[in-house]
Amino acid sequence: MATVILVGVLALVVGGCVCVVWAARGGPRWVRAVSAVTLAAGGMVRASKGSGRGGGQRGDSDD
């Protein structure tokens, strides 16, 4: 059952990425809507990772 859920989530992620690329090339209105939702979800994930322990920063060495 968990495998089916993970495959479904993966399909949604891949579909969202396809819509982002398609919308950048001037796709139909529904593709631009899915693209906006995908980008908003990505922004929320990025924001939640940054507010956790350690701030999500790695490699703070002086090169």
BAKOLSE-641744 format. One line per field, with one value per atom (N, C-alpha, C): residue number from 1; atom name; x, y, z. Coordinates in Angstrom, 1 decimal, always signed. Layout:
BAKOLSE-641744
pos c(NUM,...) $
site c(CA,...) $
px c(X,...) $
py c(Y,...) $
pz c(Z,...) $
END
This chain:
BAKOLSE-641744
pos c(1,1,1,2,2,2,3,3,3,4,4,4,5,5,5,6,6,6,7,7,7,8,8,8,9,9,9,10,10,10,11,11,11,12,12,12,13,13,13,14,14,14,15,15,15,16,16,16,17,17,17,18,18,18,19,19,19,20,20,20,21,21,21,22,22,22,23,23,23,24,24,24,25,25,25,26,26,26,27,27,27,28,28,28,29,29,29,30,30,30,31,31,31,32,32,32,33,33,33,34,34,34,35,35,35,36,36,36,37,37,37,38,38,38,39,39,39,40,40,40,41,41,41,42,42,42,43,43,43,44,44,44,45,45,45,46,46,46,47,47,47,48,48,48,49,49,49,50,50,50,51,51,51,52,52,52,53,53,53,54,54,54,55,55,55,56,56,56,57,57,57,58,58,58,59,59,59,60,60,60,61,61,61,62,62,62,63,63,63) $
site c(N,CA,C,N,CA,C,N,CA,C,N,CA,C,N,CA,C,N,CA,C,N,CA,C,N,CA,C,N,CA,C,N,CA,C,N,CA,C,N,CA,C,N,CA,C,N,CA,C,N,CA,C,N,CA,C,N,CA,C,N,CA,C,N,CA,C,N,CA,C,N,CA,C,N,CA,C,N,CA,C,N,CA,C,N,CA,C,N,CA,C,N,CA,C,N,CA,C,N,CA,C,N,CA,C,N,CA,C,N,CA,C,N,CA,C,N,CA,C,N,CA,C,N,CA,C,N,CA,C,N,CA,C,N,CA,C,N,CA,C,N,CA,C,N,CA,C,N,CA,C,N,CA,C,N,CA,C,N,CA,C,N,CA,C,N,CA,C,N,CA,C,N,CA,C,N,CA,C,N,CA,C,N,CA,C,N,CA,C,N,CA,C,N,CA,C,N,CA,C,N,CA,C,N,CA,C,N,CA,C,N,CA,C,N,CA,C,N,CA,C) $
px c(+0.8,+0.0,+0.9,+1.9,+2.8,+3.5,+3.8,+4.4,+3.5,+2.2,+1.2,+1.1,+1.2,+1.1,+2.4,+3.5,+4.8,+4.8,+4.4,+4.3,+3.4,+2.3,+1.3,+1.9,+2.6,+3.3,+4.4,+5.1,+6.2,+5.6,+4.4,+3.8,+3.3,+2.8,+2.4,+3.6,+4.7,+5.9,+6.4,+6.5,+7.0,+6.0,+4.7,+3.7,+3.8,+4.1,+4.2,+5.4,+6.5,+7.8,+7.6,+6.9,+6.6,+5.7,+4.8,+3.9,+4.7,+5.7,+6.5,+7.3,+7.9,+8.6,+7.7,+6.6,+5.6,+5.1,+4.8,+4.3,+5.3,+6.6,+7.6,+7.7,+7.3,+7.3,+6.0,+5.0,+3.8,+2.7,+2.4,+1.4,+0.0,-1.0,-2.4,-2.6,-3.8,-4.1,-4.0,-4.5,-4.5,-3.1,-2.2,-0.8,-0.1,-0.5,+0.1,-0.4,-1.7,-2.3,-1.6,-1.4,-0.7,+0.8,+1.4,+2.7,+2.8,+1.9,+1.9,+1.7,+0.8,+0.6,+1.9,+2.6,+3.8,+4.9,+5.1,+6.1,+5.8,+4.5,+4.1,+4.4,+4.1,+4.4,+5.9,+6.7,+8.2,+8.7,+8.1,+8.5,+8.2,+7.0,+6.7,+7.6,+8.0,+8.9,+10.3,+10.7,+12.0,+12.0,+10.9,+10.8,+10.7,+10.1,+10.0,+11.3,+12.1,+13.4,+14.4,+14.2,+15.1,+14.8,+13.6,+13.3,+13.6,+14.1,+14.4,+15.7,+16.2,+17.4,+18.6,+19.5,+20.7,+20.4,+19.2,+18.9,+19.1,+19.4,+19.6,+20.8,+21.7,+22.9,+24.0,+24.7,+25.8,+27.0,+28.2,+29.4,+29.7,+29.7,+30.0,+31.5,+32.3,+33.8,+34.3,+35.4,+36.0,+36.9,+36.6,+37.5,+38.1) $
py c(-1.2,+0.0,+1.3,+1.2,+2.4,+2.6,+1.5,+1.7,+2.4,+2.0,+2.7,+4.2,+4.5,+6.0,+6.7,+6.1,+6.7,+6.8,+5.9,+5.9,+7.1,+7.2,+8.3,+9.7,+9.8,+11.1,+11.4,+10.4,+10.5,+11.0,+10.4,+10.8,+12.2,+12.7,+14.1,+15.0,+14.6,+15.5,+15.6,+14.5,+14.5,+15.3,+15.0,+15.8,+17.3,+17.7,+19.1,+19.7,+18.9,+19.4,+19.6,+18.6,+18.7,+20.0,+20.2,+21.4,+22.7,+22.7,+23.9,+24.2,+23.2,+23.4,+23.7,+23.1,+23.4,+24.8,+25.2,+26.6,+27.6,+27.3,+28.2,+28.4,+27.4,+27.5,+28.0,+28.4,+29.0,+27.9,+27.1,+26.1,+26.7,+25.8,+26.3,+26.8,+27.3,+28.0,+27.0,+25.7,+24.8,+24.3,+24.3,+24.0,+25.1,+26.3,+27.5,+27.4,+27.0,+26.9,+25.8,+24.6,+23.5,+23.9,+24.7,+25.1,+26.1,+27.0,+27.9,+27.2,+26.2,+25.4,+24.6,+24.0,+23.3,+24.2,+25.4,+26.3,+26.8,+27.0,+27.5,+26.4,+25.1,+24.0,+23.9,+24.0,+24.0,+25.1,+26.3,+27.4,+27.1,+26.5,+26.2,+25.1,+24.1,+23.1,+23.7,+24.6,+25.3,+26.1,+26.8,+27.7,+26.8,+25.7,+24.9,+24.2,+23.9,+23.3,+24.4,+25.6,+26.7,+27.0,+26.7,+27.1,+26.0,+24.9,+23.8,+24.0,+22.9,+23.0,+23.2,+24.0,+24.2,+25.1,+25.4,+26.3,+25.7,+24.4,+23.8,+24.2,+24.9,+25.3,+24.3,+24.0,+23.1,+23.7,+23.3,+23.7,+25.1,+25.6,+26.9,+27.1,+26.4,+26.6,+27.8,+28.3,+29.4,+28.9,+28.9,+28.4,+29.5) $
pz c(+0.0,+0.0,+0.0,+0.8,+0.8,-0.5,-1.2,-2.5,-3.5,-3.4,-4.3,-4.0,-2.8,-2.4,-2.9,-2.7,-3.1,-4.6,-5.4,-6.8,-7.3,-6.6,-6.9,-6.6,-5.5,-5.2,-6.2,-6.6,-7.6,-8.9,-9.3,-10.6,-10.5,-9.4,-9.2,-9.3,-8.7,-8.8,-10.2,-10.9,-12.3,-13.2,-13.0,-13.8,-13.5,-12.3,-11.9,-12.6,-12.6,-13.3,-14.8,-15.4,-16.8,-17.1,-16.2,-16.4,-16.3,-15.4,-15.2,-16.5,-17.0,-18.3,-19.4,-19.5,-20.6,-20.5,-19.3,-19.1,-19.4,-19.2,-19.5,-21.1,-21.8,-23.2,-23.8,-22.9,-23.4,-23.6,-22.6,-22.6,-22.4,-22.4,-22.2,-20.8,-20.5,-19.2,-18.1,-18.3,-17.2,-16.8,-17.8,-17.5,-16.7,-17.0,-16.2,-14.8,-14.6,-13.3,-12.5,-13.1,-12.4,-12.1,-13.0,-12.8,-11.6,-11.5,-10.4,-9.1,-9.0,-7.8,-7.5,-8.5,-8.3,-7.7,-8.3,-7.8,-6.4,-6.1,-4.8,-3.8,-4.1,-3.2,-3.0,-4.0,-3.9,-3.0,-3.1,-2.3,-0.8,-0.6,+0.8,+1.4,+0.6,+1.1,+1.4,+0.5,+0.7,+1.9,+2.2,+3.4,+4.6,+4.6,+5.8,+6.1,+5.1,+5.3,+5.9,+5.5,+6.0,+7.5,+8.0,+9.3,+10.3,+9.9,+10.8,+11.5,+12.2,+13.0,+12.0,+12.3,+11.5,+10.3,+10.0,+8.9,+7.5,+7.4,+6.2,+5.4,+6.0,+5.4,+5.5,+4.5,+4.5,+3.8,+4.2,+3.5,+3.7,+5.0,+5.3,+5.5,+4.8,+4.9,+4.1,+4.4,+3.7,+2.7,+1.4,+0.4,-0.3) $
END
